[in-house]
Amino acid sequence: MSRCASRVTICALSVALTIVLTATRTAAQTSVDAATTNAAVPPTALPALELSTPPAAPNAATTLCVNDPRYDAAFDRFADGDDAGAVQVLTELTVACPEHLRAFDLLRRIRERMARGLPSRARPPAPDPTPPEQPSGLAQAELIIGQAITGMGNGFWVCGWNNCGPAGIAGVAFVGAGVFGLAAAGLSTLGIRQGQAMAVNTGALWGGYIASMLALTANVFGTAPAPPGWITLSVPFGTAGGLVTGTLIAVYARPRSGQLSFVNSGALWGGAFGFGIAAAVSLVTLPATFGWSQLIGVTTGITATAIASAFYPVSRGRMFVVDLGTALGGLAGAGIAAIMTAAGASAAPAFGLTMTLMGAAGFGFTLAATHGVDARRPQTSPVPSLAPQSSLMPVGPNGIPGITWGATF
């Protein structure tokens, strides 16, 4: 038994020795073959190992492709939601610059989005400071009230120059208010927007006012006054011309209420500034001079603000704040003028100059300070947007008797 075990042990050792010798012979043969192969290959054919060789500088063509403005243009189109336009620009760029990897990557991403039908990554549109207006009963009521006041004013003017007497003036004024109001109600039965109603009322108001100022300037080149008949018909003709102009603008241009508020403010403060300048140079002693100051100031204000409102939209609430700022500027100018008058300055030039300058400064400052207040809140805002509204309460501040008017815009 012991001899058999020893024989098995000797056999196992022989097998292990044979395996080791075979592995050693195979490794030696492999080393010899590798050495022979390396000796057969010339040294110049082997790749050199560069450990510290600096990278080659990019050529001019590569630099131009990296800085190609078409990539930025394509990205802007992609951000604005114009996927097709972005693909077109990127395709041109990749053909001209095959080494522009970012262009290929962006092109691939956009095409994948388009293939999967994903919505474009469009930027949200800029908020509209003056949202579109819709026909409303409030606009119709505003038109009817404005035209009733226009008819009443024309009745006062015509009867006042023809000596109708108190009863006649009152009767003609009420008849004019009724005729104009009923006509406005009948013509607006199909619906009217606030901007359209304001265009008609604004045309009638300033048409009649400009005509009355023309009546004052009739004797500017002579001493004789204008004929009474011409004076009597001046305001009705001016009102009619303003109504026609305002109606055409309302029907074809369809302005918004903020634009008309801008125009009304320009006409109002243009006339006030014209009067202030005339007072500053002591030219308000004659009615004709006052009329010229109003003609120039009002027409200049209407023209300037009408052009500006076409490119610079505003709301009625903002123009209300601008009017308040202009009035406060004028009051500040009046305070300065009072100090100047107390110091010995002439009253008319002092008040005219300072109130005009301070009022114009208040108009410009308030208009610039309220820039952006008309922007509507985004739909995701936790604070909801409120529609313009007003309220009248029979109570004064701190509980004292009085009336309080509140407005939200």
matplotlib code that plots the C-alpha trace (Angstrom):
import matplotlib.pyplot as plt

x = [0.0, 2.9, 4.6, 1.5, 1.2, 4.8, 4.3, 1.3, 3.3, 6.2, 3.7, 2.1, 5.5, 6.4, 3.2, 3.7, 7.3, 6.2, 3.6, 6.2, 8.7, 6.2, 5.0, 8.6, 9.4, 6.3, 7.1, 10.7, 9.5, 7.1, 9.8, 12.1, 9.3, 8.6, 12.2, 12.5, 9.5, 10.7, 14.1, 12.4, 10.4, 12.5, 12.6, 11.0, 7.8, 7.1, 4.9, 6.8, 5.7, 5.2, 4.9, 5.2, 4.5, 2.2, -1.1, -1.0, -2.4, -5.8, -5.7, -7.6, -10.5, -11.2, -11.2, -13.7, -16.0, -15.9, -16.8, -19.3, -22.3, -24.7, -24.6, -25.8, -28.5, -29.7, -29.7, -31.8, -34.3, -34.4, -35.1, -37.8, -39.5, -38.6, -37.3, -37.5, -35.5, -32.9, -32.5, -32.0, -29.3, -27.5, -27.6, -25.8, -23.3, -22.5, -21.9, -19.6, -17.9, -17.8, -15.6, -18.2, -19.3, -21.7, -23.6, -24.0, -25.1, -27.7, -28.9, -29.3, -31.2, -33.7, -34.3, -35.0, -37.5, -39.2, -39.3, -40.9, -43.4, -42.4, -43.5, -41.0, -39.1, -40.6, -40.0, -43.2, -44.5, -43.9, -46.8, -49.1, -49.4, -52.7, -54.7, -57.3, -60.6, -64.0, -67.3, -69.0, -71.9, -69.6, -68.1, -71.6, -72.5, -69.3, -70.1, -73.7, -72.7, -69.9, -72.1, -74.8, -72.3, -71.2, -74.8, -75.3, -72.2, -73.1, -76.5, -75.0, -72.6, -75.2, -77.9, -75.3, -74.3, -77.9, -79.2, -81.8, -82.2, -81.8, -84.8, -83.9, -80.3, -81.4, -84.0, -81.6, -78.9, -81.2, -82.5, -78.9, -78.0, -81.0, -80.4, -76.7, -77.2, -80.0, -77.9, -75.0, -77.2, -78.7, -75.4, -73.7, -76.4, -74.2, -71.5, -68.5, -65.2, -63.9, -61.1, -63.7, -66.0, -63.1, -62.1, -65.5, -65.7, -62.2, -62.7, -65.9, -64.4, -61.1, -62.7, -65.1, -62.4, -60.0, -62.9, -63.7, -60.0, -60.1, -63.0, -60.8, -57.9, -60.2, -59.1, -55.4, -54.5, -57.0, -59.1, -62.5, -64.0, -65.1, -68.7, -71.2, -72.6, -69.2, -68.6, -71.9, -71.3, -67.6, -68.1, -70.8, -68.8, -65.6, -67.6, -69.0, -65.5, -64.1, -67.0, -66.3, -62.6, -63.1, -65.6, -63.3, -60.5, -62.7, -64.0, -60.8, -57.9, -59.7, -57.5, -57.3, -58.5, -54.9, -53.9, -56.8, -56.0, -52.5, -53.8, -56.2, -53.4, -51.2, -54.0, -54.8, -51.3, -50.3, -52.9, -51.8, -48.2, -49.0, -50.9, -48.0, -45.5, -47.7, -48.0, -44.2, -43.7, -46.7, -48.8, -52.1, -53.5, -55.4, -58.0, -56.5, -53.1, -54.7, -56.4, -53.1, -51.4, -54.2, -54.2, -50.5, -50.3, -53.3, -52.6, -48.9, -49.9, -52.4, -50.0, -47.1, -49.0, -51.0, -47.7, -46.1, -49.1, -48.8, -45.3, -45.5, -48.7, -50.0, -53.1, -55.7, -54.6, -51.0, -52.1, -54.2, -51.0, -49.1, -51.7, -51.5, -47.7, -48.0, -50.5, -48.2, -45.3, -47.4, -48.4, -44.7, -44.0, -46.7, -45.1, -41.7, -43.4, -45.1, -41.6, -40.3, -43.2, -42.7, -39.1, -40.2, -40.5, -43.4, -46.3, -47.4, -43.9, -42.9, -46.0, -46.1, -42.5, -42.2, -45.5, -44.8, -41.3, -42.3, -45.4, -43.5, -40.9, -43.6, -45.1, -41.8, -40.7, -44.0, -44.2, -40.7, -41.1, -44.3, -42.6, -43.4, -46.3, -48.8, -47.1, -49.7, -48.8, -48.0, -50.6, -48.5, -48.5, -50.1, -51.6, -54.5, -54.8, -57.6, -59.9, -60.1, -62.9, -64.1, -66.1, -67.9, -68.4, -70.4, -67.7, -64.6, -61.2, -60.9, -64.6, -65.3, -68.3, -67.6, -67.4, -64.5, -63.8, -61.5, -60.1, -58.2, -56.4]
y = [0.0, 2.3, 1.4, 2.3, 5.6, 6.5, 5.5, 7.7, 10.6, 10.1, 10.0, 13.3, 15.0, 13.8, 15.2, 18.6, 18.8, 18.1, 20.9, 23.4, 22.6, 22.9, 26.3, 27.5, 26.3, 28.1, 31.4, 31.2, 30.5, 33.5, 35.8, 34.7, 35.2, 38.7, 39.7, 38.4, 40.4, 43.7, 43.2, 42.9, 46.2, 49.4, 51.8, 54.6, 52.6, 52.4, 55.1, 57.5, 57.9, 61.7, 62.5, 66.3, 67.4, 70.5, 70.3, 71.9, 75.4, 75.6, 77.0, 80.1, 78.0, 76.2, 79.5, 81.0, 78.0, 78.1, 81.8, 81.6, 83.8, 81.4, 79.1, 81.9, 82.8, 79.2, 79.0, 82.1, 80.7, 77.5, 79.5, 81.5, 78.3, 78.4, 74.8, 74.7, 77.9, 76.7, 73.4, 75.3, 77.5, 74.6, 72.6, 75.3, 75.7, 72.0, 71.9, 74.8, 73.8, 70.0, 70.3, 72.4, 69.7, 71.9, 72.6, 68.9, 68.2, 71.0, 69.9, 66.3, 67.4, 69.6, 66.9, 64.4, 66.8, 67.3, 63.6, 62.9, 65.7, 67.6, 71.2, 73.9, 75.7, 79.0, 82.0, 83.3, 86.3, 89.8, 91.0, 93.4, 96.6, 97.4, 94.2, 94.0, 95.7, 94.2, 95.9, 96.7, 98.5, 100.8, 102.0, 102.7, 104.6, 106.7, 107.5, 108.6, 110.7, 112.4, 113.2, 114.5, 116.9, 117.9, 118.7, 120.7, 122.7, 123.5, 124.6, 127.0, 128.4, 129.0, 130.5, 132.5, 134.4, 134.9, 136.3, 133.5, 134.4, 132.0, 129.9, 129.7, 128.7, 126.0, 124.7, 124.6, 123.0, 120.2, 119.6, 119.4, 117.0, 114.8, 114.8, 114.0, 111.4, 109.6, 109.6, 108.1, 105.4, 104.5, 104.3, 102.1, 99.4, 96.9, 97.4, 99.7, 99.6, 102.1, 103.2, 103.9, 105.8, 107.9, 108.6, 110.0, 112.0, 113.3, 114.5, 116.3, 118.0, 119.3, 120.1, 122.5, 123.9, 124.6, 126.2, 128.5, 129.5, 130.3, 132.6, 134.5, 134.8, 136.3, 139.9, 139.2, 141.1, 143.9, 145.7, 144.7, 141.6, 138.6, 138.7, 137.4, 134.8, 133.3, 133.2, 131.5, 128.8, 128.2, 125.7, 123.7, 123.4, 122.5, 119.9, 118.4, 118.2, 116.6, 114.1, 113.1, 112.7, 110.9, 108.5, 107.7, 107.0, 104.8, 102.7, 102.2, 102.6, 101.2, 102.8, 101.7, 103.8, 104.3, 105.9, 108.4, 109.1, 109.9, 112.3, 114.0, 114.6, 116.0, 118.4, 119.5, 120.1, 121.5, 124.2, 124.8, 125.1, 127.4, 129.7, 129.6, 130.6, 133.4, 134.6, 134.4, 136.8, 139.0, 138.1, 137.2, 140.7, 140.3, 137.5, 136.9, 136.2, 133.8, 132.0, 131.7, 130.2, 127.6, 126.8, 126.2, 124.4, 122.2, 121.2, 120.5, 118.4, 116.4, 115.8, 114.8, 112.4, 110.9, 109.9, 108.8, 106.6, 104.6, 103.4, 103.8, 102.1, 103.2, 102.5, 104.9, 104.2, 105.1, 108.4, 109.3, 109.0, 111.0, 113.8, 113.9, 114.2, 117.0, 118.8, 118.4, 119.8, 122.8, 123.4, 123.2, 125.8, 128.0, 127.8, 128.8, 131.6, 132.9, 133.1, 134.9, 137.3, 138.0, 138.8, 141.5, 139.6, 140.3, 137.9, 136.9, 136.0, 134.3, 132.1, 131.4, 130.4, 128.3, 126.5, 125.6, 124.3, 122.4, 121.0, 119.8, 118.3, 116.5, 115.1, 113.7, 112.4, 110.7, 109.1, 107.8, 106.7, 104.7, 102.8, 99.1, 99.4, 98.4, 95.0, 92.3, 89.6, 86.2, 83.5, 81.6, 84.6, 83.8, 87.3, 87.6, 90.6, 92.9, 94.7, 98.5, 99.4, 102.3, 102.6, 105.5, 105.2, 107.6, 107.9, 110.1, 109.2, 107.9, 107.8, 111.5, 112.5, 112.8, 110.8, 108.6, 107.6, 104.6, 103.4, 100.2, 100.0]
z = [0.0, 0.8, -2.5, -4.5, -2.8, -3.5, -7.1, -7.4, -5.9, -8.4, -11.3, -10.2, -9.9, -13.4, -14.9, -13.1, -14.3, -17.8, -17.7, -16.4, -19.0, -21.8, -20.6, -20.3, -23.8, -25.2, -23.5, -24.8, -28.3, -28.1, -27.0, -29.9, -32.4, -31.1, -31.2, -34.7, -35.8, -34.2, -35.8, -39.2, -38.8, -39.4, -36.4, -38.4, -38.8, -35.1, -33.5, -31.4, -27.8, -27.2, -23.6, -23.6, -27.2, -27.1, -29.2, -32.6, -32.9, -34.6, -38.1, -39.3, -40.8, -37.5, -35.7, -38.1, -37.8, -34.0, -34.0, -36.8, -36.0, -37.6, -34.6, -32.3, -34.9, -35.0, -31.2, -31.0, -33.5, -31.5, -28.3, -30.0, -31.1, -34.8, -35.0, -38.8, -39.2, -36.7, -38.6, -41.9, -40.4, -38.7, -41.9, -43.7, -40.9, -40.7, -44.5, -44.3, -41.1, -40.7, -37.5, -35.7, -33.2, -31.2, -34.4, -35.1, -31.5, -31.6, -35.0, -33.7, -30.7, -32.6, -35.2, -32.4, -30.8, -34.2, -34.9, -31.5, -32.0, -28.8, -28.5, -29.4, -26.7, -27.5, -25.2, -23.6, -25.5, -24.0, -22.0, -23.8, -21.8, -23.5, -23.9, -26.7, -26.0, -26.5, -27.1, -23.8, -22.3, -20.4, -23.7, -25.1, -21.9, -22.2, -25.8, -25.0, -22.0, -24.0, -26.9, -24.7, -23.1, -26.6, -27.7, -24.5, -25.1, -28.6, -27.5, -24.9, -27.5, -30.3, -27.9, -26.0, -29.1, -30.3, -26.9, -26.4, -22.8, -19.8, -20.7, -24.3, -23.5, -21.1, -23.6, -26.6, -24.4, -23.3, -26.8, -28.1, -25.3, -26.2, -29.9, -29.6, -26.9, -28.8, -32.0, -30.2, -28.6, -31.9, -33.8, -31.1, -30.8, -32.5, -29.9, -29.5, -27.7, -25.2, -27.6, -30.3, -28.0, -26.8, -30.4, -31.2, -28.0, -28.3, -31.9, -31.0, -27.9, -29.4, -32.8, -31.1, -28.8, -31.7, -33.6, -30.7, -30.5, -34.2, -33.5, -31.0, -33.5, -36.2, -35.4, -34.9, -38.1, -37.6, -35.1, -36.2, -34.5, -36.5, -37.8, -35.2, -37.6, -38.2, -34.4, -33.8, -36.4, -35.6, -32.8, -34.4, -37.6, -35.6, -33.6, -36.8, -38.3, -35.1, -35.1, -38.6, -38.0, -34.7, -36.3, -39.2, -36.7, -34.6, -37.5, -39.4, -37.0, -33.9, -31.3, -27.7, -24.8, -23.6, -26.8, -26.6, -23.0, -24.2, -26.9, -24.5, -22.0, -24.8, -25.9, -22.3, -21.2, -24.6, -24.2, -20.6, -21.5, -24.5, -22.1, -19.7, -22.4, -23.6, -20.0, -19.6, -22.4, -21.5, -24.6, -23.0, -22.8, -26.1, -26.7, -30.1, -28.5, -26.1, -29.0, -30.9, -27.8, -27.5, -31.2, -31.2, -27.9, -28.4, -32.0, -31.1, -28.1, -30.2, -33.0, -30.8, -28.6, -31.5, -33.1, -29.9, -28.9, -32.1, -31.0, -27.2, -25.9, -22.5, -20.4, -19.1, -15.5, -16.3, -18.0, -15.0, -12.9, -15.4, -15.3, -11.5, -11.8, -14.3, -12.0, -9.0, -11.1, -12.0, -8.4, -7.4, -10.0, -8.7, -5.2, -6.7, -8.6, -5.4, -3.7, -6.7, -6.7, -3.0, -3.8, -6.3, -9.6, -12.0, -11.4, -14.9, -16.2, -13.0, -12.8, -16.5, -16.8, -13.6, -13.9, -17.5, -16.9, -13.7, -15.3, -18.3, -16.0, -14.0, -17.2, -18.5, -15.1, -14.3, -17.7, -17.4, -13.7, -14.6, -17.4, -17.2, -14.7, -17.4, -17.9, -17.0, -14.4, -15.9, -15.8, -13.1, -10.8, -7.4, -7.4, -9.8, -12.2, -11.2, -13.8, -13.5, -11.1, -8.9, -5.8, -3.9, -0.2, 2.0, 4.7, 5.1, 6.3, 9.9, 10.2, 9.8, 7.6, 4.0, 0.7, -0.3, -3.9, -4.6, -7.8, -8.8, -12.1]

ax = plt.figure().add_subplot(projection="3d")
ax.plot(x, y, z, "-o")
ax.set_aspect("equal")
plt.show()
